[in-house]
Amino acid sequence: MNSAITSPEHPDPSWRGDGVLSSQEGSQDKKKDDQPRSPSSSHLAYSILDIPPWYLCIFLGIQHFLTALGALVAVPFILAKDLCLQHDPLTQSYLLGTIFFVSGICTLLQVFLGVRLPILQGGTFAFVAPSLAMLSLPTWKCPEWTLNASLVNTSSPEFTEEWQKRIRELQGAILVASCVQMLVGFSGLIGFLMRFIGPLTIAPTIALMALPLFDSAGNDAGIHWGIAATTIFFIVLFSQYLKNIAVPVPVYGREKKFHTSKFYLFQVFPVLLALCLSWLLCFVLTITNALPSAPTAYGYLARTDTKGNVLSQAPWFRVPYPGQWGLPTISLAGVFGIIAGVISSMVESVGDYYACARLVGAPPPPRHAINRGIGIEGLGCLLAGAWGTGNGTTSYSENVGALSITRVGSRMVIVAAGCVLLLMGVFGKIGAAFATIPTPVIGGMFLVMFGVITAVGISNLQYVDMNSSRNLFVFGFSIYCGLAVPNWVNKNPERLHTGILQLDQVIQVLLTTGMFVGGFLGFLLDNTIPGSLEERGLLAWNHIQEESEETARASEIYGLPCGIGTRFCTSACTRGLPFWPRPECGGQGEVGVSQLTLCSRDSSAERPKGAAETAM
């Protein structure tokens, strides 16, 4: 559906959604472009239902993969020490390939069957804290001989059993906890709770996804502030200052054969270009020895050869499979800890859904889409536990931020990103090569991305009367406690001892998650302190929710693919399912036709008239 889009930044009617200026097509599409468009979607190079050319999908998918790469790589490396794998880079590469592969599967499931927004799925830090807490128990502490590189034999059966029994314990806990998440999603419980969740709950939740990460982003960037600042400079230059600059590119067409057209390169690929240029700069500084070669020197990790062991140890071809480490085991302590991580992950994901919908010009997700999205995320965690990633999966806030910077909201790009993840998991050498991106380059990118996510969260307050002292108190107190409480608990974990180990783990995980603390306080205070619906922003919020349930565009975006929701909408069996789409089955029977977006034969078809753009 490469329908023309008239952008306020590109008022020329020859501007096409694929970023190319074509004088021939401009005159033909001018009438279509004269139709009014809302500001929510007119700033996008591609809206959620547009399908870019296949070659753009590949490059944009790689860009999303690179955006998520830092978090994807970090999770297995963080767990490596407590799994007794710090001296076994080969097994670390296996875990890395497995998490790539499972993340690809979960991404495709979420785009096709879940919430159906362009959100990448990947390993979650919400599971890291309870996992490390479980592995720190005396039963699971690594033997001394596994901690000494000169004593450990990574190919011995004894060593293999040592690390595999630990990851099997993680697998069992994740499998059980994922069933809880599936139950919460598919039963409609999360959708039921959404009627009590307004802007004063969503705003601190989304903002606190990124605000507490300033420490880790700053530490990564601080490895070499010069390289990090260069990365930030390139991203800002491309995405803000050069976004209206069209670059001539060679194009092959049926009528004119080879000719030159103009392409908005900097608007579509700002992150990918910035990462590649900064990576290249680090490579040049490495081979010229401009960067220090001593491991203890400042800036050493900016070198491109510090992660060479990952590339040399990774196999060329390896397909991960369920149960590759053996039969999972289950313990009560592990299950309770991971369930706490699941709660935090669900709160984060709901916030991601709303942020993503705003950035891609889509209506807010209706309840059935939220139910389905959380249920599919639970299914993704189940698959992650079965494959043995040592972790679960969740929606990636970093990639939500990338949508705002790139102005590309097409979900087909995320489908391409899911396929890239699958390939990276199978071809180990390629994935390992991407893993060698220097840390300060990733840190510079995170500083930009997390800033955008924070701003998106705060922008939800536009529905609320911020002249009200009540609302100022609810938001200010919630977001401040979301920063202060986790900081204190991390510094004083011994103060939370209740005598019950499992309860201690649950309390510690919840109170060290800023999103949970801030979101819970916002939810509690907003629903208990007296205030009018208009003052709380719920009148405007509920109006948007009602529109998202009723409009043709919501059915078009959040309905199941290939018209499944429309085809079975009259069935008594599906009508009562809380995760099933609710298109209008009478009067406006044409609504469901647009659900064929992902399996349409004619990708150039015009969008149906009923699919009107809605304001953010």
PyMOL commands that set and color helices and strands:
alter all, ss='L'
color gray80, all
select helices_A, chain A and resi 23-33+39-42+54-80+89-112+125-135+138-140+144-147+157-186+189-196+199-221+225-241+265-268+270-287+300-302+308-313+332-359+367-387+397-406+411-426+428-434+439-463+469-491+493-496+501-511+514-528+538-550+552-558+561-567+572-575+589-599
alter helices_A, ss='H'
color red, helices_A
select strands_A, chain A and resi 20-21+121-123+247-253+257-263+393-395
alter strands_A, ss='S'
color yellow, strands_A
deselect
rebuild
show_as cartoon
